[in-house]
């Protein structure tokens, strides 16, 4: 079941389409959502409370998730 009924049946966004902001992207559910959306072609900006954590995550995901950027708060 999709939380967005109009999106039912869609597996991914077309390349270059869709930008999202994910809060709490440094760990847990926020991180999982950010990674999943980036893998589906969305441009993702994720907020992180700790600036060092943001840098570590940027380095960790530099190759496979170019469309995922972390923003320290």
N, CA, C and O atoms as a DFTB+ gen file, in Angstrom:
292 C
 N C O
     1  1       0.832      -1.173       0.000
     2  2       0.000       0.000       0.000
     3  2       0.881       1.241       0.000
     4  3       1.800       1.348       0.811
     5  1       0.617       2.151      -0.875
     6  2       1.388       3.382      -0.982
     7  2       0.756       4.466      -0.126
     8  3      -0.467       4.555      -0.016
     9  1       1.618       5.301       0.489
    10  2       1.063       6.417       1.245
    11  2       0.603       7.519       0.308
    12  3      -0.119       8.427       0.720
    13  1       1.020       7.444      -0.964
    14  2       0.583       8.378      -1.995
    15  2      -0.180       7.582      -3.048
    16  3       0.445       7.018      -3.946
    17  1      -1.504       7.518      -2.969
    18  2      -2.279       6.698      -3.908
    19  2      -1.994       7.017      -5.363
    20  3      -2.010       6.117      -6.203
    21  1      -1.732       8.284      -5.684
    22  2      -1.471       8.633      -7.083
    23  2      -0.146       8.065      -7.582
    24  3       0.094       8.028      -8.789
    25  1       0.714       7.622      -6.669
    26  2       2.011       7.073      -7.057
    27  2       1.977       5.548      -7.144
    28  3       2.987       4.931      -7.480
    29  1       0.858       4.946      -6.854
    30  2       0.749       3.490      -6.883
    31  2       1.148       2.954      -8.247
    32  3       0.719       3.469      -9.279
    33  1       1.960       1.931      -8.243
    34  2       2.396       1.312      -9.481
    35  2       3.678       1.900     -10.046
    36  3       4.287       1.287     -10.923
    37  1       4.105       3.055      -9.581
    38  2       5.363       3.639     -10.052
    39  2       6.513       3.051      -9.259
    40  3       6.466       2.994      -8.031
    41  1       7.542       2.618      -9.960
    42  2       8.709       2.056      -9.298
    43  2       9.807       3.073      -9.090
    44  3      10.548       2.988      -8.110
    45  1       9.932       4.038      -9.992
    46  2      10.990       5.035      -9.846
    47  2      10.628       6.297     -10.619
    48  3       9.787       6.288     -11.518
    49  1      11.285       7.367     -10.240
    50  2      11.091       8.632     -10.947
    51  2      12.005       8.659     -12.160
    52  3      13.097       8.093     -12.114
    53  1      11.594       9.293     -13.229
    54  2      12.476       9.433     -14.379
    55  2      13.739      10.185     -13.985
    56  3      13.703      11.040     -13.100
    57  1      14.850       9.873     -14.633
    58  2      16.123      10.512     -14.317
    59  2      16.000      12.023     -14.388
    60  3      15.382      12.560     -15.307
    61  1      16.590      12.706     -13.418
    62  2      16.574      14.153     -13.409
    63  2      15.252      14.753     -12.972
    64  3      15.036      15.955     -13.122
    65  1      14.378      13.938     -12.438
    66  2      13.065      14.431     -12.045
    67  2      12.812      14.177     -10.576
    68  3      12.965      13.052     -10.100
    69  1      12.438      15.186      -9.878
    70  2      12.071      15.024      -8.479
    71  2      13.209      15.333      -7.529
    72  3      14.262      14.697      -7.574
    73  1      12.991      16.301      -6.681
    74  2      13.941      16.653      -5.637
    75  2      13.203      16.564      -4.320
    76  3      12.092      17.078      -4.186
    77  1      13.825      15.905      -3.336
    78  2      13.184      15.749      -2.037
    79  2      14.132      16.168      -0.921
    80  3      15.353      16.126      -1.077
    81  1      13.563      16.566       0.190
    82  2      14.313      16.880       1.398
    83  2      13.901      15.865       2.453
    84  3      12.721      15.730       2.775
    85  1      14.891      15.152       2.988
    86  2      14.629      14.144       4.014
    87  2      15.259      14.634       5.316
    88  3      16.471      14.838       5.387
    89  1      14.440      14.820       6.333
    90  2      14.978      15.218       7.629
    91  2      15.396      13.976       8.399
    92  3      14.806      12.907       8.241
    93  1      16.411      14.123       9.227
    94  2      16.897      12.982      10.004
    95  2      17.555      11.927       9.143
    96  3      17.427      10.734       9.418
    97  1      18.264      12.351       8.095
    98  2      18.848      11.411       7.133
    99  2      20.162      10.799       7.601
   100  3      20.775      10.021       6.870
   101  1      20.597      11.135       8.798
   102  2      21.865      10.611       9.297
   103  2      21.799       9.183       9.785
   104  3      22.829       8.514       9.866
   105  1      20.610       8.697      10.113
   106  2      20.491       7.337      10.637
   107  2      19.040       6.870      10.567
   108  3      18.131       7.650      10.283
   109  1      18.852       5.624      10.826
   110  2      17.518       5.039      10.936
   111  2      16.646       5.162       9.706
   112  3      17.099       4.994       8.574
   113  1      15.392       5.458       9.955
   114  2      14.405       5.517       8.882
   115  2      14.714       6.628       7.885
   116  3      14.560       6.434       6.679
   117  1      15.147       7.790       8.372
   118  2      15.490       8.889       7.476
   119  2      16.594       8.514       6.507
   120  3      16.527       8.845       5.323
   121  1      17.605       7.828       7.004
   122  2      18.706       7.390       6.141
   123  2      18.217       6.378       5.108
   124  3      18.558       6.468       3.929
   125  1      17.423       5.424       5.557
   126  2      16.902       4.400       4.646
   127  2      16.040       5.025       3.550
   128  3      16.129       4.630       2.388
   129  1      15.219       5.982       3.912
   130  2      14.364       6.651       2.927
   131  2      15.218       7.427       1.931
   132  3      14.984       7.357       0.724
   133  1      16.207       8.165       2.430
   134  2      17.089       8.925       1.544
   135  2      17.807       8.043       0.540
   136  3      17.867       8.361      -0.648
   137  1      18.355       6.929       1.021
   138  2      19.060       6.000       0.127
   139  2      18.112       5.385      -0.898
   140  3      18.453       5.274      -2.076
   141  1      16.928       4.987      -0.453
   142  2      15.960       4.371      -1.366
   143  2      15.530       5.349      -2.459
   144  3      15.428       4.972      -3.626
   145  1      15.280       6.593      -2.085
   146  2      14.871       7.580      -3.085
   147  2      16.011       7.889      -4.054
   148  3      15.775       8.044      -5.252
   149  1      17.239       7.981      -3.551
   150  2      18.390       8.234      -4.423
   151  2      18.568       7.091      -5.428
   152  3      18.873       7.326      -6.597
   153  1      18.377       5.870      -4.968
   154  2      18.491       4.711      -5.853
   155  2      17.416       4.712      -6.935
   156  3      17.608       4.136      -8.006
   157  1      16.304       5.349      -6.660
   158  2      15.194       5.410      -7.627
   159  2      15.260       6.638      -8.527
   160  3      14.343       6.895      -9.307
   161  1      16.347       7.394      -8.416
   162  2      16.547       8.489      -9.346
   163  2      16.181       9.872      -8.850
   164  3      16.285      10.842      -9.601
   165  1      15.757       9.983      -7.604
   166  2      15.446      11.296      -7.058
   167  2      16.726      12.012      -6.639
   168  3      17.715      11.373      -6.279
   169  1      16.702      13.322      -6.688
   170  2      17.781      14.132      -6.139
   171  2      17.398      14.392      -4.688
   172  3      16.375      15.017      -4.409
   173  1      18.227      13.906      -3.768
   174  2      17.869      13.913      -2.351
   175  2      18.826      14.804      -1.557
   176  3      20.047      14.711      -1.690
   177  1      18.241      15.662      -0.735
   178  2      18.993      16.439       0.240
   179  2      18.535      15.951       1.600
   180  3      17.348      16.006       1.922
   181  1      19.485      15.469       2.400
   182  2      19.150      14.956       3.723
   183  2      19.782      15.795       4.811
   184  3      20.965      16.129       4.743
   185  1      18.992      16.137       5.813
   186  2      19.531      16.923       6.915
   187  2      20.129      16.002       7.976
   188  3      19.637      14.904       8.236
   189  1      21.214      16.498       8.579
   190  2      21.934      15.770       9.621
   191  2      22.303      16.778      10.701
   192  3      22.730      17.887      10.379
   193  1      22.152      16.424      11.964
   194  2      22.442      17.366      13.050
   195  2      23.934      17.617      13.252
   196  3      24.329      18.718      13.636
   197  1      24.752      16.621      13.001
   198  2      26.190      16.704      13.272
   199  2      26.953      16.930      11.965
   200  3      26.839      16.131      11.036
   201  1      27.728      18.015      11.890
   202  2      28.442      18.329      10.645
   203  2      29.495      17.281      10.307
   204  3      29.732      17.016       9.129
   205  1      30.134      16.675      11.312
   206  2      31.109      15.612      11.029
   207  2      30.401      14.390      10.454
   208  3      30.912      13.746       9.538
   209  1      29.241      14.076      10.984
   210  2      28.443      12.949      10.465
   211  2      28.056      13.214       9.010
   212  3      28.089      12.299       8.188
   213  1      27.695      14.441       8.687
   214  2      27.348      14.800       7.304
   215  2      28.546      14.553       6.391
   216  3      28.387      13.997       5.304
   217  1      29.736      14.957       6.815
   218  2      30.946      14.728       5.999
   219  2      31.234      13.240       5.837
   220  3      31.589      12.788       4.749
   221  1      31.079      12.479       6.923
   222  2      31.314      11.033       6.855
   223  2      30.341      10.355       5.894
   224  3      30.735       9.490       5.112
   225  1      29.078      10.747       5.955
   226  2      28.074      10.163       5.067
   227  2      28.326      10.548       3.615
   228  3      28.159       9.728       2.712
   229  1      28.732      11.802       3.390
   230  2      29.068      12.240       2.020
   231  2      30.185      11.361       1.456
   232  3      30.113      10.918       0.310
   233  1      31.210      11.113       2.261
   234  2      32.343      10.292       1.810
   235  2      31.904       8.850       1.561
   236  3      32.334       8.220       0.594
   237  1      31.056       8.341       2.431
   238  2      30.580       6.960       2.314
   239  2      29.752       6.735       1.055
   240  3      29.820       5.666       0.450
   241  1      28.970       7.737       0.658
   242  2      28.054       7.587      -0.470
   243  2      28.486       8.360      -1.704
   244  3      27.670       8.646      -2.580
   245  1      29.759       8.697      -1.776
   246  2      30.249       9.512      -2.900
   247  2      30.049       8.823      -4.246
   248  3      29.685       9.486      -5.218
   249  1      30.274       7.533      -4.332
   250  2      30.180       6.848      -5.611
   251  2      28.777       6.411      -5.993
   252  3      28.231       6.876      -6.993
   253  1      28.180       5.505      -5.190
   254  2      26.912       4.912      -5.624
   255  2      25.700       5.835      -5.558
   256  3      24.701       5.586      -6.234
   257  1      25.770       6.893      -4.758
   258  2      24.594       7.751      -4.580
   259  2      24.960       9.213      -4.807
   260  3      24.868      10.032      -3.893
   261  1      25.370       9.530      -6.015
   262  2      25.756      10.908      -6.337
   263  2      24.596      11.875      -6.142
   264  3      24.821      13.068      -5.936
   265  1      23.376      11.394      -6.203
   266  2      22.223      12.277      -6.100
   267  2      21.771      12.470      -4.645
   268  3      20.713      13.048      -4.395
   269  1      22.570      11.985      -3.694
   270  2      22.239      12.122      -2.281
   271  2      23.258      13.023      -1.604
   272  3      24.437      12.680      -1.520
   273  1      22.803      14.181      -1.118
   274  2      23.665      15.150      -0.440
   275  2      23.187      15.341       0.982
   276  3      21.986      15.390       1.247
   277  1      24.142      15.449       1.897
   278  2      23.806      15.647       3.313
   279  2      24.077      17.080       3.713
   280  3      25.120      17.638       3.372
   281  1      23.134      17.685       4.443
   282  2      23.223      19.071       4.870
   283  2      23.249      19.138       6.388
   284  3      22.265      18.778       7.033
   285  1      24.355      19.592       6.974
   286  2      24.377      19.716       8.440
   287  2      23.494      20.888       8.883
   288  3      23.425      21.922       8.220
   289  1      22.834      20.698      10.005
   290  2      21.972      21.758      10.554
   291  2      22.703      22.541      11.619
   292  3      22.142      23.472      12.196
